[in-house]
Each structure stands twice: as structure tokens, then as C-alpha cells.
Amino acid sequence: MGTYPASLPAAERRAATVASVVELAAVSNPSDITTTAIAERMGVTQGALFKHFPTKEAILLAVITWVADNLLARVDDAIATADSPLGALESLFLAHATFVAAHPGAPRLVFAELQRAKRSTAGRAVQALMQRYSDRVTTILGDARTAGQLDPALDIEAAAVLFVGTIQGLVMQSLLSGDIGRIGREAPRVFAIYRRGIAR
């Protein structure tokens, strides 16, 4: 049972639902998470759950929206404090790793949506998140090349794909190892190798 009060304002109940799904996804297969399991974790009935979300798909969309908003806010804050484009790229990488370490259910939910045979509303939201994320990486790489920090002949598009693939691979290995703290320990070392491959 959850620790949420029996009576919460609607916005807080929706936020609690999202938090519960992210917590459940950290310890179970996201595809197996039912509305019954969500309600039980929150300590409410399914009827109470559906007062705030009309369908399970609506819950998943709210969860993915939360993941996107919070991940992008975290990386944008990290980018804003960097002193150079290449520094911004490193800050983005490390901020992403920190977010995953704090919310291991988030990437599991994202990967689960991408594996669905039929693209859902939540799945389209994941695609939009990935596009927005990739756009940030591409922009920073372009700025770094303009600033003379990268090889002038660097293929920016390929470097962006490699960046995203590197962080995704690190996330996946950390999840598979059962040691989510691994991502925080390895992220600086992994980024250092990526940086050596692109820096001038």
C-alpha cells in the first residue's frame, strides 16, 4: 500500500499516480503494470484512480510527459551552467545519467513504449522526447564545431547518433546489471572516451 493520504487535490493525485508508475517500473516489467497494481501501490481503489485518468493509456501518457519534462529540464539546467559547448555536452551526458540513477523506472518505461508493435499515444510522446533530446545534442555539437573545439570535418549528425546511442547503452547496461548506481560511476569515464573521439 502507498503512503499517500486518502484525500488529495486532483493535481496531487495525478502526480502521485505518475510517481507510483515510475516506482513500479523500477522493480517490475512496465508491460505488466496494471491499474490494479497502481491503485494498490497508492492505497486507493481503481475507481478512485479512474476519476483522474479515463484510461490506462492516459496514465502512461502522463508518465511519459513527466519523464520528458523532467529529463529535459534537468539537462537544460546543466547545459545552461556550462562554460563551453563541449562542456555543455558533458554536462548534458552526466545530468542524464544522474536522472536515470534517481528514477530507474523512467528508462524502462521509455524502452517499453518503443518496443510496442503498434505505436500508442505514449509511444509517440517518447518519439517526440527523443527528437527534442537529439536536437539539443545536434545544436551543441554544431556550436562546439563552430567554436573550434571539434574537428571541422566532424559529421555532426553521426556524432549526435553516437552520443544518444552511448548514453542509451550505458543506461541499458546499468539496468541489466541490477546496479543502477553503475551509471553514475561509469558516465564520466564513458564520456571521456566519446570526447576523445570527437574533440580537436
Sequence and secondary structure as in RCSB ss.txt:
>XXXX:A:sequence
MGTYPASLPAAERRAATVASVVELAAVSNPSDITTTAIAERMGVTQGALFKHFPTKEAILLAVITWVADNLLARV
DDAIATADSPLGALESLFLAHATFVAAHPGAPRLVFAELQRAKRSTAGRAVQALMQRYSDRVTTILGDARTAGQL
DPALDIEAAAVLFVGTIQGLVMQSLLSGDIGRIGREAPRVFAIYRRGIAR
>XXXX:A:secstr
     S   HHHHHHHHHHHHHHHHHHS GGG  HHHHHHHHTS HHHHHTT SSHHHHHHHHHHHHHHHHHHHH
HHHHHT SSHHHHHHHHHHHHHHHHHH THHHHHHHHHHT SS  HHHHHHHHHHHHHHHHHHHHHHHHHHTT B
 TT  HHHHHHHHHHHHHHHHHHHHHHT TTHHHHHHHHHHHHHHHHHB 
